[in-house]
């Protein structure tokens, strides 16, 4: 009667590779799903935290353009090189 519970002892050991494959496949499947979900959530989080570009409208004025001097004297002053610094005169100390 005791032998009826385990009809063939080799049958029990044949289940181990199947059980290992099942567990390994389940763990890998869950890992792949979690990794993909984390990658997609990271992508969307980085996209949502960036500020959108400022909209432009037809009646907007151009305020970002650099202001150029209008008079020729102002243009000459802005293009003239800076004068070198003059060092103090050398004097003999007593």
C-alpha positions as CSV (number, residue, x, y, z in Angstrom):
1,X,0.0,0.0,0.0
2,X,2.8,2.5,0.7
3,X,4.2,2.0,-2.8
4,X,0.9,3.3,-4.4
5,X,1.6,6.9,-3.4
6,X,4.9,7.0,-5.4
7,X,4.4,4.5,-8.3
8,X,7.8,5.1,-9.9
9,X,10.6,7.0,-8.1
10,X,12.2,8.0,-11.5
11,X,8.9,9.7,-12.4
12,X,9.3,12.1,-9.5
13,X,12.9,13.1,-10.5
14,X,11.7,13.7,-14.1
15,X,9.6,16.5,-12.9
16,X,12.5,18.6,-11.5
17,X,13.8,19.9,-14.9
18,X,10.2,20.8,-15.9
19,X,9.7,22.6,-12.6
20,X,13.0,24.5,-12.9
21,X,12.1,25.5,-16.5
22,X,8.7,26.8,-15.3
23,X,10.2,28.8,-12.5
24,X,13.0,30.2,-14.5
25,X,10.6,31.2,-17.3
26,X,8.2,32.8,-14.9
27,X,11.0,34.8,-13.2
28,X,12.5,35.9,-16.6
29,X,9.0,36.8,-17.9
30,X,8.3,39.0,-14.9
31,X,11.7,40.6,-15.0
32,X,11.3,41.5,-18.7
33,X,7.8,42.9,-18.1
34,X,9.1,45.0,-15.1
35,X,12.1,46.2,-17.0
36,X,10.0,47.3,-20.0
37,X,7.5,49.0,-17.7
38,X,10.3,50.9,-15.9
39,X,11.9,51.9,-19.2
40,X,8.7,53.3,-20.6
41,X,7.8,55.1,-17.4
42,X,11.3,56.7,-17.3
43,X,10.9,57.8,-20.9
44,X,7.5,59.4,-20.3
45,X,8.7,61.0,-17.0
46,X,11.6,62.7,-18.7
47,X,9.3,63.9,-21.5
48,X,6.8,65.3,-19.1
49,X,9.3,67.2,-17.0
50,X,10.7,69.2,-19.9
51,X,9.1,72.6,-20.4
52,X,7.3,72.9,-23.7
53,X,8.5,75.4,-26.3
54,X,7.1,78.9,-26.0
55,X,4.3,79.4,-28.4
56,X,4.6,82.1,-31.0
57,X,1.7,84.1,-32.4
58,X,1.3,86.3,-35.5
59,X,1.0,89.5,-33.5
60,X,4.1,88.9,-31.3
61,X,7.0,91.4,-31.5
62,X,10.5,90.2,-31.9
63,X,12.1,91.0,-28.4
64,X,14.9,88.5,-28.5
65,X,16.8,90.2,-31.4
66,X,20.1,91.8,-30.3
67,X,19.9,95.6,-30.2
68,X,22.4,97.2,-32.5
69,X,23.6,100.7,-32.1
70,X,21.9,103.1,-34.5
71,X,24.4,105.9,-34.8
72,X,27.8,105.5,-36.5
73,X,29.5,106.9,-33.4
74,X,27.9,104.2,-31.2
75,X,28.9,101.6,-33.7
76,X,32.5,102.8,-33.7
77,X,32.6,102.7,-29.9
78,X,31.2,99.2,-29.8
79,X,33.7,97.9,-32.4
80,X,36.8,99.8,-31.0
81,X,39.3,97.7,-29.1
82,X,39.6,98.4,-25.4
83,X,42.5,100.7,-24.5
84,X,45.3,98.8,-22.7
85,X,45.7,99.5,-19.0
86,X,48.4,102.1,-18.3
87,X,50.7,101.0,-15.5
88,X,51.8,103.7,-13.0
89,X,55.1,105.4,-13.7
90,X,58.2,103.9,-12.1
91,X,59.6,106.1,-9.4
92,X,62.8,105.7,-7.4
93,X,62.3,105.2,-3.8
94,X,64.6,107.1,-1.4
